[in-house]
Amino acid sequence: MKTQSKFSVYFTLRMDKEKAGCAPLYVAITLNKEKSMVALKKQIAVGLWDTGKGLARGHKEEAKDLNRYLNEVRTVITNIHNDLQLKGKAITASTIKGLFLGEEEHGYTLTKLIAYHNEVSNKVLNPATLKHYSVSQRYLIKFLKAKYSVDDIALKDLDFEFIQDFDSFLRNHKPLDHHRPLSNNGVTVHMIRLKKMVHLAHNLAWISRDPFDSYKLRMKKVSRQYLTEAELSRIELKSFGTERLDMIKDIFIFCCYTGLTYVDLMNLKRTNIVINSDDDAWIRTYREKTSVPVNIPLLSRALKILKKYDGNERALYNGTVFPVISNQKVNSYLKEISEICAVHKNLTFHMARHTFATTVTLSNGMPIETVSKILGHTKIATTQIYARVVERKLKEDMQMLQKKLNPI
């Protein structure tokens, strides 16, 4: 929605600087709720000033010259405002003031910061991570157009109000496609990315203050969904009779027994399947997200699925283990699968990784350190998110304890 700006220019005396009956003239530039005052380096007798009209009184040549000068000032400032509008630039009263005083027009802007961040981060961030930044950056551009009707904004105009308004925009944004509105944590992730870029600008001295100083990031603890043993079994044993659903089921179940993410599965090549000296099959690869090496011994159920796709034409065409399919389509088909199998959860591909960590490994007594290695986590604290105790495991542990306490 286009924001209607309220722009005005008027002239006033600074009566607090009045001396010997004369006061200095100032021009006030107002835009919406912001006002900037500019000293015009001219004075006038207080009695000769018409406060209502903002002009000099009388018909003397001195008054006429002053009024002509004031009209020229008004025209120059109005033209600056109109020129910024035509160029689609962010307009603030302070920006207009700076241009009127002859300050440099082309300073550091948000889009320049984004471009610089992407340039330097391209060398240190994984392409998949950088891709997530591009999503946040698209939201920023949408916000600028919705709030200010511009494509860019000067970094010096980023303030706490801008940060709060962007937060509010994200929380109230209604996607036009199939995606759901952003959750609190989804909003916070985008704010974290903006904060990182703003901190970069602050460290580079592109801005003198950090607008995030008073802004608090709040991530809510969420319970990561996973499939129970019964739900996993229902999907695993189901034959759908259609190639597309059977394939999606296969790759989903494969990841339930390997812990691979969607992107790592799609990148998996036959060269990543290694047979060791004991004739055991292993996956040896690197996580796309962190470049951490991952070594996974293949369970028999995963190995069975792997053999099923030996010689698959679609996979051979791409040089991968499994046919390549978009994450969007996978998740769409998983919703069909969840309905058919009466799994009353928001089934997504990433739930396979949660299921591997929780139902397949930790619930069956695998040490958390081992699970962490298989998942390719750089910190065990990340794995501890999955270390939930399901009812079956809790019951077994309590029975074991009972035997130790009362062997009779």
C-alpha positions in Angstrom: 0.0 0.0 0.0 1.4 3.4 -1.0 2.1 5.7 1.9 0.8 9.3 1.4 3.5 11.8 2.5 2.8 15.2 4.1 5.4 17.6 2.8 5.6 21.3 3.6 8.0 24.3 3.7 7.5 27.3 5.8 9.6 30.1 7.3 9.9 31.2 10.8 11.9 33.4 13.2 14.0 31.9 16.0 12.8 34.2 18.8 15.1 32.5 21.3 18.0 34.1 19.3 16.4 37.6 19.1 18.8 40.5 19.7 18.1 44.2 19.6 14.6 43.6 18.1 15.9 41.4 15.3 15.7 37.6 14.9 17.3 35.1 12.5 15.2 33.5 9.8 14.9 29.7 9.5 13.2 27.5 7.0 11.4 24.5 8.4 11.1 21.4 6.2 8.5 18.9 7.4 7.8 15.5 6.0 5.2 13.4 7.8 6.2 13.7 11.5 9.8 14.7 10.9 11.0 18.3 10.9 14.4 19.7 9.9 15.3 23.4 10.5 17.8 25.2 8.3 19.3 28.6 9.2 19.1 31.0 6.3 21.8 33.4 7.6 19.4 36.4 7.3 17.8 38.5 10.0 14.7 40.7 10.1 13.1 43.1 12.6 10.5 41.2 14.6 8.0 43.9 13.9 8.4 43.5 10.1 7.7 39.8 10.1 4.2 38.4 9.3 4.0 35.2 11.3 0.8 34.0 9.7 2.1 34.3 6.1 5.7 33.5 6.9 6.8 36.5 4.9 8.2 40.1 5.4 5.6 42.8 5.8 5.4 46.0 3.7 6.1 47.2 0.2 9.6 48.5 0.6 12.2 47.1 -1.8 14.0 45.5 1.2 10.9 43.4 2.1 10.3 42.5 -1.6 13.9 41.3 -2.0 13.6 39.1 1.1 10.3 37.6 0.0 11.7 36.9 -3.4 14.7 35.1 -1.8 12.3 33.1 0.5 10.2 32.0 -2.6 13.4 30.9 -4.3 14.3 28.8 -1.2 10.9 27.3 -1.2 11.2 26.4 -4.9 14.6 24.8 -4.5 13.5 22.7 -1.6 10.3 21.7 -3.3 12.3 20.7 -6.4 14.6 18.6 -4.3 11.6 16.8 -2.8 10.0 16.2 -6.3 13.3 15.0 -7.8 13.7 12.4 -5.0 10.2 11.2 -5.7 10.8 10.9 -9.4 14.0 8.9 -8.8 12.1 6.6 -6.4 14.5 7.3 -3.6 13.8 7.3 0.2 12.8 10.8 1.3 13.2 12.2 4.8 13.3 15.8 6.0 16.9 15.4 6.9 17.7 14.1 3.4 16.1 17.1 1.8 18.0 19.4 4.3 21.3 17.7 3.4 20.8 18.2 -0.3 19.7 21.8 0.1 22.9 22.5 2.1 24.9 20.8 -0.7 25.8 17.6 1.1 26.8 14.5 -1.0 23.7 12.9 -2.4 25.2 9.5 -3.1 26.0 8.1 0.4 25.8 4.6 1.8 22.4 3.0 1.2 20.7 -0.3 2.2 21.1 -1.9 -1.2 24.8 -0.9 -1.3 25.2 -2.6 2.1 23.4 -5.7 0.8 25.6 -5.9 -2.3 28.7 -5.5 -0.2 27.6 -8.1 2.4 26.9 -10.6 -0.4 30.3 -9.9 -2.0 32.3 -10.5 1.2 30.1 -13.3 2.5 30.3 -15.2 -0.8 33.8 -16.2 0.3 32.9 -17.4 3.7 29.2 -18.5 3.7 27.8 -21.6 2.1 25.8 -20.9 -1.1 22.7 -22.4 0.6 23.1 -20.0 3.6 23.6 -17.1 1.3 20.5 -18.1 -0.6 18.5 -17.6 2.7 19.9 -14.1 3.0 18.5 -13.3 -0.5 15.0 -14.2 0.9 15.5 -11.7 3.8 16.7 -9.1 1.3 13.6 -9.6 -0.9 11.4 -9.0 2.2 13.4 -5.8 2.8 12.7 -4.5 -0.7 9.0 -5.3 -0.4 8.9 -3.4 2.9 10.6 -0.3 1.4 8.0 -0.3 -1.4 5.1 -0.9 0.9 6.2 1.6 3.6 8.0 4.3 1.7 7.2 3.6 -2.0 10.9 3.5 -2.8 13.5 0.9 -3.8 16.3 2.1 -1.5 17.0 4.1 1.7 20.1 5.9 3.1 21.7 3.9 5.9 21.7 7.1 8.0 17.9 7.0 7.9 17.8 3.5 9.5 16.6 4.0 13.1 14.7 2.1 15.7 11.4 3.0 14.1 12.6 1.4 10.8 13.6 -1.8 12.7 10.2 -2.0 14.5 8.2 -1.3 11.3 10.1 -4.0 9.4 9.4 -6.4 12.3 5.7 -5.5 12.1 5.7 -5.8 8.3 7.1 -9.4 8.5 4.5 -10.4 11.2 1.6 -9.1 9.2 2.8 -10.1 5.7 0.3 -12.4 3.9 2.0 -14.4 1.2 0.2 -14.7 -2.1 1.5 -18.2 -2.8 1.0 -21.5 -0.9 3.4 -20.5 2.0 2.0 -19.9 5.5 2.6 -16.5 7.2 5.8 -16.2 9.1 6.0 -17.5 12.6 7.7 -15.6 15.4 10.9 -17.6 14.9 10.7 -17.0 11.1 10.4 -13.3 11.7 13.3 -13.4 14.2 15.6 -15.2 11.7 15.1 -12.4 9.1 15.7 -9.8 11.8 18.9 -11.6 12.8 20.1 -11.4 9.2 19.3 -7.7 8.9 21.1 -7.1 12.3 24.2 -8.8 11.0 24.3 -6.6 7.9 23.7 -3.5 10.0 26.5 -4.4 12.4 28.7 -4.8 9.3 27.8 -1.2 8.3 28.5 0.0 11.8 31.9 -1.7 12.0 32.8 -0.2 8.6 31.8 3.3 10.0 29.1 3.6 7.3 26.7 4.5 10.1 27.5 6.3 13.4 24.9 4.4 15.5 23.4 1.0 15.7 19.6 1.1 15.3 19.4 -2.4 16.8 20.6 -1.1 20.2 17.2 -1.1 21.8 15.7 -4.0 19.8 15.4 -7.4 21.4 15.5 -10.6 19.4 13.2 -13.2 20.9 13.3 -16.8 19.7 10.6 -19.1 21.1 11.5 -22.7 22.0 9.6 -25.0 19.7 9.0 -28.7 19.9 10.4 -30.3 16.7 7.9 -32.8 15.3 9.0 -36.3 14.4 7.3 -39.6 13.5 6.6 -42.1 16.2 7.6 -45.7 15.5 4.0 -46.6 14.6 3.7 -43.6 12.2 7.0 -44.4 10.5 5.9 -48.0 10.1 2.6 -47.0 8.5 4.3 -45.0 5.8 7.2 -47.5 5.3 4.9 -50.5 4.7 2.4 -48.6 2.5 2.4 -49.2 -1.2 0.7 -46.3 -3.0 0.5 -47.7 -6.5 1.7 -44.5 -8.1 5.4 -43.9 -9.1 5.6 -40.4 -7.8 4.2 -41.2 -4.3 6.2 -44.4 -4.0 9.4 -42.5 -4.9 8.7 -39.7 -2.4 8.0 -42.4 0.2 11.3 -44.1 -0.6 13.5 -41.1 -0.4 11.7 -39.9 2.8 12.2 -43.3 4.5 15.8 -43.4 3.3 16.4 -40.2 5.2 14.6 -41.5 8.3 17.3 -44.2 8.4 20.3 -42.0 7.5 19.5 -38.5 8.8 20.4 -36.8 5.6 18.8 -33.4 4.8 16.9 -32.8 1.6 19.8 -30.9 -0.1 22.4 -33.5 1.0 20.2 -36.3 -0.4 19.7 -34.5 -3.7 23.5 -34.0 -4.0 24.3 -37.6 -3.1 26.3 -39.4 -5.8 27.2 -43.1 -6.3 30.8 -42.1 -5.5 29.6 -41.2 -2.0 28.6 -44.8 -1.4 31.7 -46.6 -0.1 32.2 -50.3 0.7 34.7 -50.7 3.6 37.0 -53.7 4.3 34.2 -55.4 6.2 31.9 -55.2 3.1 29.7 -52.7 4.9 28.2 -49.9 2.9 28.8 -46.3 4.1 27.7 -42.8 3.0 30.8 -40.5 3.0 29.9 -37.0 2.0 30.0 -33.4 3.3 27.1 -31.3 4.6 26.1 -28.7 2.1 25.2 -26.3 4.9 28.5 -26.5 7.0 31.0 -28.4 4.8 31.4 -30.8 7.8 32.3 -34.4 6.8 29.5 -36.9 7.3 30.1 -40.7 7.6 26.9 -42.8 7.9 26.9 -46.6 8.1 23.9 -47.8 6.1 21.2 -49.7 7.9 19.7 -52.6 6.0 16.4 -50.7 5.4 18.3 -47.8 3.8 20.5 -50.2 1.8 17.4 -51.9 0.4 16.0 -48.6 -0.9 19.4 -47.7 -2.3 19.6 -50.9 -4.3 16.0 -50.3 -5.6 17.3 -47.2 -7.4 20.3 -48.9 -9.1 20.1 -48.0 -12.8 17.2 -45.5 -12.4 17.2 -43.5 -15.6 16.3 -40.1 -14.0 19.0 -40.5 -11.4 21.6 -41.6 -14.0 20.8 -38.5 -16.1 21.7 -36.2 -13.2 24.6 -38.4 -11.9 22.9 -38.8 -8.5 21.7 -41.7 -6.4 18.1 -40.7 -6.5 16.0 -38.7 -9.0 16.2 -35.0 -8.4 13.0 -33.3 -7.4 12.2 -29.9 -5.9 11.7 -29.5 -2.2 8.4 -27.8 -2.8 7.1 -30.8 -4.8 8.4 -33.2 -2.2 6.6 -31.5 0.6 3.4 -31.2 -1.4 3.5 -35.0 -2.1 4.3 -35.7 1.6 1.0 -34.0 2.5 -0.8 -36.5 0.3 1.1 -39.3 1.9 0.3 -38.1 5.5 -3.4 -38.0 4.6 -3.4 -41.5 3.1 -1.5 -43.0 6.0 -3.5 -41.1 8.7 -0.4 -39.3 10.0 -2.0 -36.2 11.6 1.1 -34.0 11.5 2.5 -31.4 9.2 4.7 -33.9 7.3 7.7 -32.2 5.7 10.9 -33.7 4.4 13.0 -32.3 7.2 10.9 -34.4 9.6 12.8 -37.4 8.3 15.9 -36.0 9.9 14.1 -35.4 13.2 12.7 -38.9 13.1 16.1 -40.4 12.5 17.6 -38.4 15.5 14.7 -39.2 17.8 12.8 -42.4 17.0 15.5 -44.4 15.1 18.6 -43.6 17.1 18.3 -41.8 20.5 15.2 -43.8 21.5 17.0 -47.0 20.7 19.9 -46.2 23.0 22.4 -44.8 20.6 24.7 -42.3 22.4 24.1 -38.7 21.7 27.7 -38.2 20.7 27.4 -40.8 17.9 24.1 -39.3 16.7 25.8 -35.9 16.6 28.6 -37.2 14.4 26.2 -38.9 12.0 24.1 -35.7 11.7 27.2 -33.7 11.0 26.5 -31.2 13.8 29.4 -29.0 14.8 28.1 -28.7 18.4 26.6 -31.4 20.5 24.2 -28.7 21.9 22.5 -28.8 18.5 21.9 -32.5 18.8 20.5 -32.1 22.3 17.4 -30.5 20.7 16.5 -34.0 19.5 17.3 -35.7 22.8 13.7 -36.2 23.8 12.6 -39.3 25.7 9.6 -41.0 24.1 7.1 -43.0 26.3 8.4 -46.4 25.1 12.0 -45.6 26.0 11.0 -44.0 29.3 9.1 -47.2 30.2 12.0 -49.4 29.3 14.4 -47.3 31.3 12.2 -47.4 34.3 11.8 -51.2 34.0 15.6 -51.6 33.9 15.9 -49.4 36.9 13.3 -51.4 38.8 15.3 -54.7 38.1 18.4 -53.1 39.5 16.6 -51.8 42.6 14.7 -55.0 43.2 16.4 -58.0 41.6 14.0 -60.4 43.3 
